[in-house]
């Protein structure tokens, strides 16, 4: 039976984040992105140096989902303005999907944002990613769509927003 807790991550947790990502990204994106694009984005976003930069210089707050003490998911969020935060990443191992782990993590992220004085959470999701329905069930609504250049590729995203006040 799952027993979830949240841990605030530091640079010492980067190897766990990379390991979780290696087990989730291909499964998440293989039907909507090419293998080349997945590999490119993985290197640009999830290398040790990139994650370290996100934590230290970009001030992204990383949270690790532990299940019975084992790291099995993570998320990152940053402050866009005093009221608005952006969820950059949220992933749980495929074996946990459908278990309530993602909902638990998102709830903890929302609690963190409220405690930091925020009242709005925004995120991007690929227009073909089935996670959109997950977010909508939890109160997010689509506010825009954007095509964002990323190296030689494009990220075709919806922008979603949730009022936390």
C-alpha positions in Angstrom: 0.0 0.0 0.0 1.4 3.4 -1.0 2.5 5.8 1.8 3.4 9.1 0.3 5.5 11.9 1.8 7.1 15.0 0.2 10.7 16.0 0.6 12.2 19.3 -0.4 15.1 18.5 -2.8 18.6 19.8 -2.9 21.4 19.3 -5.4 22.3 16.0 -3.6 18.9 14.7 -4.9 19.7 15.3 -8.6 20.7 11.7 -9.2 17.3 10.5 -7.9 15.6 13.1 -10.1 17.5 11.9 -13.2 16.7 8.3 -12.3 13.0 9.0 -12.0 13.1 11.0 -15.2 14.8 8.2 -17.1 12.0 5.8 -16.1 9.1 8.2 -17.0 10.0 10.4 -20.0 10.1 7.8 -22.8 6.8 6.3 -21.6 5.2 9.7 -21.3 6.3 11.1 -24.7 7.0 8.2 -27.1 3.6 8.5 -28.8 3.8 12.3 -29.3 7.5 13.2 -29.8 10.3 11.6 -31.9 13.1 9.7 -30.2 15.5 12.4 -31.3 13.4 15.1 -29.7 13.0 13.2 -26.5 16.8 12.6 -26.3 17.5 16.3 -27.1 15.1 17.7 -24.5 16.2 15.2 -21.9 19.9 16.3 -22.3 19.0 20.0 -22.3 16.6 19.8 -19.3 17.6 16.8 -17.2 21.4 16.7 -17.3 23.0 17.1 -13.9 24.3 20.5 -14.9 21.0 21.7 -16.2 19.1 20.5 -13.0 21.8 22.1 -10.8 21.4 25.4 -12.7 17.6 25.2 -12.4 17.9 24.8 -8.6 20.7 27.3 -7.9 20.4 30.0 -10.5 16.8 29.8 -11.7 15.5 29.3 -8.1 13.2 26.4 -9.1 12.0 24.6 -6.0 12.1 20.8 -6.4 10.0 18.4 -4.4 10.5 14.7 -4.3 7.6 12.3 -3.8 8.7 9.4 -1.6 6.6 6.3 -1.4 7.5 4.3 1.7 10.7 6.2 1.9 11.7 5.6 -1.8 12.0 8.5 -4.3 9.3 7.8 -6.9 8.3 11.2 -8.3 9.3 14.8 -8.4 8.1 18.2 -9.3 9.6 21.7 -9.8 8.0 25.1 -9.3 9.1 28.7 -9.4 7.7 32.0 -8.5 6.8 34.1 -11.6 5.4 37.0 -9.6 4.5 37.4 -5.9 1.0 35.9 -6.7 1.8 33.5 -9.5 3.9 30.3 -9.6 4.7 28.1 -12.5 4.8 24.3 -12.3 7.7 23.3 -14.6 7.7 19.5 -14.0 5.7 16.9 -12.3 6.4 13.2 -12.9 5.7 10.0 -11.0 6.9 6.5 -11.9 4.6 4.7 -14.4 4.0 2.1 -11.7 2.4 4.8 -9.5 0.2 6.4 -12.2 -3.4 6.0 -11.2 -2.6 5.5 -7.5 -3.3 9.1 -6.4 0.4 9.9 -6.3 0.1 12.7 -8.8 -2.9 14.2 -7.1 -1.0 14.0 -3.8 2.0 15.8 -5.2 -0.1 18.5 -6.9 -1.9 19.1 -3.6 1.4 19.5 -1.8 2.7 21.9 -4.4 -0.5 24.0 -4.0 0.0 24.0 -0.2 3.6 25.1 -0.7 2.6 27.9 -3.1 -0.1 29.2 -0.7 2.4 29.1 2.2 4.7 31.3 0.0 1.9 33.8 -0.6 0.9 32.6 -4.1 -2.7 32.3 -5.3 -2.3 31.2 -8.9 -0.6 28.2 -10.5 0.2 28.0 -14.2 1.7 25.2 -16.3 2.4 24.2 -19.8 1.3 20.8 -21.1 1.9 19.3 -24.6 -1.3 19.6 -26.6 -1.2 15.8 -27.2 -0.3 14.8 -23.7 -3.1 12.9 -22.0 -2.1 14.6 -18.7 -4.2 17.5 -19.7 -7.4 15.7 -18.5 -5.6 15.0 -15.2 -5.0 18.7 -14.7 -8.5 19.7 -15.7 -10.0 17.2 -13.3 -8.0 19.0 -10.6 -9.4 22.4 -11.4 -7.0 23.7 -14.1 -8.4 25.4 -17.2 -6.8 26.1 -20.6 -6.1 29.8 -21.0 -3.9 29.8 -24.1 -1.8 27.7 -26.5 1.7 28.3 -27.6 4.2 26.9 -30.0 7.6 27.4 -28.3 10.9 26.9 -30.2 13.3 24.6 -28.4 16.5 24.1 -30.3 15.6 22.5 -33.6 12.2 21.4 -32.3 8.9 22.9 -31.2 7.0 22.5 -28.0 3.3 22.6 -28.9 1.7 23.4 -25.6 -1.5 24.4 -23.8 -1.2 26.9 -21.0 -3.3 25.9 -18.0 -4.1 27.9 -14.9 -5.6 27.3 -11.5 -6.8 29.9 -9.0 -5.6 28.8 -5.5 -7.2 31.6 -3.5 
